[in-house]
Amino acid sequence: MKIYTKTGDQGQTSLLGGTRVLKSHDRIEVYGTVDELNSYIGLVRDQEVNASRREILKEIQDRLFTIGASLAADPDKTTKKLPDLLEADVKLLEDAIDDMSTSLPELRYFILPGGHQSVSFCHVARCVCRRAERLAISLRQQSFVAELVIVYLNRLSDYLFVLCRKMTQELQAEEIPWKPRV
């Protein structure tokens, strides 16, 4: 099987279900951003500081493929069985957030992204996750998007923020507070 099909050379692609849409279609934009997020999660997973979290990060990547499949499907024409996103997937993130939070100092200020290259990668993933969430919410105003997709992306961005703080702590990097000029 060849990787190129030439069917997209005119700027269109197919959704699951066969509907042809422009590659600039909102649905393509959302699942493309989820794909981008998945790549950043891979980068975060590959950081040595996350050796103990590689399995949960791999699980998150798997769930992002599940979300991508859901978003890539034409809600009116797909008859193909798609992988399921479950409430338990959200609970996994919440439990991980709670576990990491127990050893973190109370957050009393906004923090500037950075402090260590590994932490910065995670902050980028968090920002891409927020963008994916915004795009999914926008798409939902015009077409079906499963509610759990929005919930998962929202919780994932929370997880990534707490992960940034936990990585900062483990790397003994400085957590830099934002001090607004007033």
N, C-alpha and C positions, 0 to 999 in steps of 0.2 A: 504494500500500500504506500503510495506516495504522500508526502506531507502536504504538498500543494495540490489544490483541486481546480484552481482558476475560477471557481464559482463566485469568489468575492472580488474579482478584479474590477468590477463596476461599482464598488462601494456598498454592496449589499451582502447580507449574511442570512442564514436560516435560524429561526428559533426552533426549539424542540416542538414538534408538531407540524413543521414544514413551512410556516409563514415566513416569507422573505421581508426583511426590513433593512433600512439603511444602517450602516455601521455606526452612524451618529444617533441612532434611536435611543431614547431614554433607558430602555431596558438593557441595551448593550452597554451603555455608560455605567449603569449600576453594577452589572456582573463583571465588567472589566475592572472596575474599582475594587470589587471583592477579590478578584484575581491578583491585582496589585497588592492588596492587603495581605493575601496569602503568601506572596513572595517576601514581603517584609517580615511576616511571622517566621518564615524560614530563616531569614537573616538573624532574627532575635534568637531563635532556637539554636543556631550554630554558635552563639557566643558562649565561651567557656563558663561564664558565671551562671549560665542556665542549664548546666549539665544535669542537675537534679530535676529540672522541669521539662526536659526534652519530650517526655511522654505526653504531658498535658498540652504542650505546644503542638505536638504532632496531632493530637486529638482535635485541637482547635483548627488546624489546617484541614483536617478531614471534614469538620463541620462547615468550613468555608466552601469546600467543594460541594457539599450538600446544598448550601445556600445558593451557590452559583448555578447549580442545576435547576433549582426552583425558579430563580430569576430568569434563566435562559429558556424557560418553557412558555409557550403561548398559552395563557390561561384558558382560552376558548377552544383550543384544538388539541392539546396534549392528551393522548390516551396512554402514553408510556408511564409505567410505574416509576416514580421518582423516589430517591432516598428521603427518609424522614428526619426532620429536625424535631427534637423532643424537649419538653419542659425540663427533663433531666439534664439536658445539655446546658441549659441556663443555670441550673442548680450546681453543676460542676464548677462553673465560673464563680458563682457566689461563694461556694465553699472554699475555693482557692483564694478568693479575695479576703474572706474572713480569716483564713489561716495565715496569710501573709501579713495582714493588718495587726495581728496580735503582738508582733515584735517591732512595729514601726512607731516612731514618736507621733504624737497627735499633730495633725496638720493645722497650723494656725495662720497660714499665709499661702498665697499663690507661690509656686516655685517656677523658676526658669528652667526650660528644658536643657539638658546637658549635664555636665559634670564628669562624664566619661563617655568614650565613643560607643560602648555597648548600650549605655543608657540612652544615648541620643538616637540610636537605631530604634529602640523601643518607643521613644517619643514620636518618631516619624510614623511607626506602625499605628500608634494611637490616633494620630491626626488623620491618617488615611482611613482608619476605621470610622471616625466621626464623619468623614466625607461620604463614605459608603452608606452610613446610616441616613444622612441628609438626602442623598440621592434616592434611596429606597423609599423614604417618606414622600418625596416628591413624586416618584413613580406611582405610589399607592393612591395619589389624588386622581389619577387617570386610568389606572389599570390594577388588577389584583396583585397584591403582594401579601403573602402570609404574615399575619401579625407577629408570629414568633420570630420571623426574620428580623423585624425591627427590634424586638425585645433582645434577641441574641446580640445583635450588633451594638446596642446600647450597653449591655452588660459587658461585652467584650472590651469596649473602650474603657470602662471602669476597671476591668481586670488589668488592662495594659498600663493604666495610670499607676495602679498599686504596684504592678510589677516593676515599673520604672523606679519607684521609691525603694522597693525591696532590693533591686539590683544596685542602686546607689549605696544602700546600707552595706550590702555584702562586699562591694568593691571598695568600701571605705572612701567613697568619693564625697565631695561636698554637695549638699542639697542647698541650692542658692535661692534664697527668698527674693521675691519680687518686691522692691521697695518703690512704690509709685512716687513720682515727683509731684508734690502739691504745693 
